[in-house]
Amino acid sequence: MLGLLRATALRPARAFSSLRHGAPATVSKLAVGRARVCQVGPAASSLATPRRWYSDGKPAADADAAVPALPADVQELTDFGSYVLACMPRFVQAVQVSHVNELEVLVGPSGVIPVLAFLTKHTHCQYEQIIDITAVDVPSREKRFEVVYNMLSMRFNGRIRLKTYTDEVTPIASACGLHKSALWQEREVWDMYGVYFNDHPDLRRILTDYGFEGHPFRKDFPLSGYTEVRYDEELKRVVVEPLELQQQFRSFQFDSPWEQLAGGGNRIK
């Protein structure tokens, strides 16, 4: 799910806009922060009002509404987001600033590796560390999984978040060629969500046990799971068995955590 946007800074989030190649853009340069930043779309003065903007060079529909001016740190993130959008218009679909003042870059599945390489190696970016790779499951969407890359630039002491989307059967290119730390992180996403990564050198489970079925962080996975483990005194080993829930625990009352239940919900006096 897309991160919450600062209500007074950016317009409400919408689904990733369709990718448009070769969209005309008016580019102006501003000496802001780490680089001379390019702005895409309308004239530079119109970007002074906070908004979310897209790769087609058009701001949100209600961008003309009067809103307070952006703080300096948010304005710098907005300008740098415009710069990334101007440099990678073929792959970047939208940019936004989250409610915690972190820049988010939204790309299609085919743009993950090109944009990761740009953010990692470009002189004005240098996000050379992937802090985490995770995912969000929204079953109501056609592309139910949103894969999130959290990156850190030690050079500029800044963070950025790259987001893409996929479903149960569509793979995403592995980032192991750019970041060695992505090896275990992508294994975790595969284990918990079932998102497949192409060209991963060792894509197997990392948190669940051998022979585990299903992906626990999917919203359609039951909270109780399908199996349970216990130590068998006769076999002298841990065994895996189908899950059995006793009826008294199904009707558990939470009036007091210190009182046991018996007889299907009758509290012991």
Number of C-alpha atoms within 10 A of each C-alpha: 17 16 14 14 18 17 11 13 23 23 19 13 14 9 8 17 16 12 18 16 11 10 13 12 17 13 17 16 14 14 10 14 14 12 15 15 23 22 26 30 22 15 13 15 9 13 20 13 17 26 26 23 26 24 28 22 21 15 21 16 11 10 18 12 9 9 14 9 13 17 10 9 12 19 20 17 22 28 25 24 26 26 23 22 26 21 15 17 23 20 22 28 23 27 27 29 26 19 15 11 17 18 21 23 22 25 24 20 17 12 19 22 18 14 21 20 18 17 21 21 14 12 12 19 21 20 25 19 18 23 13 16 22 17 25 18 19 15 13 7 12 10 16 18 22 19 21 21 22 17 22 21 17 12 12 13 9 15 19 22 21 21 26 23 23 19 18 12 10 13 15 23 16 20 23 18 15 16 15 12 16 21 18 18 20 27 23 22 23 20 23 20 23 22 24 22 19 13 14 18 11 10 19 14 20 16 11 14 8 9 8 14 12 16 19 18 17 18 13 12 13 10 9 11 13 14 12 12 11 10 11 11 8 6 8 8 9 11 11 13 11 10 12 10 9 9 12 15 14 10 13 16 15 8 8 8 8 7 12 15 16 13 11 13 15 13 14 9 6
